[in-house]
Amino acid sequence: MTLTVDDLRVHYRTLRGDVRALDGVSFFVDDGEILGLVGESGCGKTTLGKSLIRMDGRMRHVGGTVTLDGDDVPVGDDRAMNAFRFRRISLVPQYSMSAMNPTRRIGRMIRELLASRGASVDTAELHRRLALVGLKPEVLDRYPIELSGGMKQRTVMVISTLLDPSLLVADEVTSALDVSNQKAVAHALVGLRDQGLVTSMVFITHDLALTSHIADTIMVMYAGLLAEKAPANILTSAPRHPYTRRLLAALPEAGVRRSEGRLSGIEGSPPSLLSPPAGCRFRDRCPLADDRCAEQPPVVEVAPRHHVACWKV
Ligand SMILES: Nc1ncnc2c1ncn2[C@@H]1O[C@H](COP(=O)(O)OP(=O)(O)OP(=O)(O)O)[C@@H](O)[C@H]1O
C-alpha cells in the first residue's frame, strides 16, 4: 500500500470567502506505516482526513492529487469515491462513538451496514476481530448506550475495518476518553495494523505524546500546510521546525504538576485561513523569524524521510 498526496488544496466555501483549510499539502504513507498527524486546532487535520473519504457539501477540491497504489483517488467526485470508501480507504470519524444509532443493537447495525455494501457477516471472523480489540461477542447484543466510551470507540474501529481497507484514517479517536482508555484504544489500532486488517493508518490527534508511542512517522501541520514530517523518534528527539520544537516544549513532563508552571503552551494564535498572509505562516510566533520568512519556505528533505518547511533549518 502506498498513498501519495500531492499538492492537495481543499477549501470551504463561506459567506466571507474561501477558507483555505488545505493549501497545498504533499506527503506519502508507506506500506504498513502508521502516520500520526498532529497540530493545533484548525490547522486542517480533519479536513485532510475527510478529503480522503468524503468531502462535505461546503468543501471544494481546488487542486492536487491523491494516489492509492497507483490508482487516482477521485477525492473531489463524491460518486466516484464510492469505489474506494470503506473497501480501500476507511474512516473512524471524529465523534463517531457518539453518532452510533441508539435504536440498533450493535450486531444488527453491523449486519445492516455490511448488507448495504453487498457483504455478509462471517460470525466467527467478527468475534475474532472483536477479541482483537478486547471486546467480548456479547457486545453484539447490546445497544450503544450500554457500552462505555472506550468500548464504543473500539466497536467503531472494528466496524470501520470490516472490509480490510488498505488505509484507515482515525480522527481523534482517543480525545474523548480517559487516559487508560486512550492507551487501550491506541494499542487496539496498532493491533488492527499488526494483524493485517488494515495495511496503513493515518492517526489524527492533538496528542503528540500519545501519537509518539504508536506512530512510525509523525507529520506536523500548521495553518493548512505541512510544517515537518519525520520518523517518530527523530521528530520527538531532534525536531527541526521551530513550531514542532514549541509543541514538544509545551508537553507536560511526567510527574510535573500544572501548578508548577511547566505547561507553557504556545503564545499567540495561527493566522486566519480566510486570507492567510504571504510567507511563512508561523513567522509571527516564531522566535527565529527574519526577513527571509516573508517568503513561503518550501518543504525540503533535510535527511532521509525528514521533511521540513522552514528557512532556518
Ligand atoms: N464547515 C466548515 N466551514 C467553514 N470553515 C471550516 C469548516 N470546517 C472547518 N473549517 C475551517 O477549516 C480550517 C481547518 O479545520 P479542521 O477542522 O480541518 O482543523 P483541525 O486541525 O482538524 O481542527 P480540530 O483539531 O479542532 O478538529 C479551520 O480554519 C476551520 O475553521
PDBQT file of the ligand as one rigid body, heavy atoms in Angstrom, charges set to zero:
ROOT
HETATM    1  N1  LIG A 401     -17.674  23.565   7.574  1.00  0.00    +0.000 N 
HETATM    2  C1  LIG A 401     -16.733  24.497   7.598  1.00  0.00    +0.000 A 
HETATM    3  N2  LIG A 401     -16.965  25.716   7.067  1.00  0.00    +0.000 NA
HETATM    4  C2  LIG A 401     -16.007  26.679   7.066  1.00  0.00    +0.000 A 
HETATM    5  N3  LIG A 401     -14.765  26.516   7.570  1.00  0.00    +0.000 NA
HETATM    6  C3  LIG A 401     -14.472  25.328   8.110  1.00  0.00    +0.000 A 
HETATM    7  C4  LIG A 401     -15.423  24.255   8.162  1.00  0.00    +0.000 A 
HETATM    8  N4  LIG A 401     -14.848  23.197   8.770  1.00  0.00    +0.000 NA
HETATM    9  C5  LIG A 401     -13.586  23.584   9.085  1.00  0.00    +0.000 A 
HETATM   10  N5  LIG A 401     -13.362  24.856   8.686  1.00  0.00    +0.000 N 
HETATM   11  C6  LIG A 401     -12.115  25.633   8.833  1.00  0.00    +0.000 C 
HETATM   12  O1  LIG A 401     -11.085  24.931   8.167  1.00  0.00    +0.000 OA
HETATM   13  C7  LIG A 401      -9.872  25.011   8.907  1.00  0.00    +0.000 C 
HETATM   14  C8  LIG A 401      -9.366  23.622   9.208  1.00  0.00    +0.000 C 
HETATM   15  O2  LIG A 401     -10.305  22.964  10.070  1.00  0.00    +0.000 OA
HETATM   16  P1  LIG A 401     -10.131  21.442  10.514  1.00  0.00    +0.000 P 
HETATM   17  O3  LIG A 401     -11.367  21.044  11.244  1.00  0.00    +0.000 OA
HETATM   18  O4  LIG A 401      -9.701  20.629   9.363  1.00  0.00    +0.000 OA
HETATM   19  O5  LIG A 401      -8.905  21.573  11.546  1.00  0.00    +0.000 OA
HETATM   20  P2  LIG A 401      -8.405  20.533  12.635  1.00  0.00    +0.000 P 
HETATM   21  O6  LIG A 401      -6.927  20.682  12.656  1.00  0.00    +0.000 OA
HETATM   22  O7  LIG A 401      -8.950  19.192  12.376  1.00  0.00    +0.000 OA
HETATM   23  O8  LIG A 401      -9.031  21.125  13.960  1.00  0.00    +0.000 OA
HETATM   24  P3  LIG A 401      -9.617  20.327  15.227  1.00  0.00    +0.000 P 
HETATM   25  O9  LIG A 401      -8.420  19.699  15.837  1.00  0.00    +0.000 OA
HETATM   26  O10 LIG A 401     -10.210  21.420  16.045  1.00  0.00    +0.000 OA
HETATM   27  O11 LIG A 401     -10.610  19.338  14.715  1.00  0.00    +0.000 OA
HETATM   28  C9  LIG A 401     -10.177  25.846  10.141  1.00  0.00    +0.000 C 
HETATM   29  O12 LIG A 401      -9.791  27.180   9.862  1.00  0.00    +0.000 OA
HETATM   30  C10 LIG A 401     -11.668  25.729  10.283  1.00  0.00    +0.000 C 
HETATM   31  O13 LIG A 401     -12.210  26.879  10.903  1.00  0.00    +0.000 OA
ENDROOT
TORSDOF 0
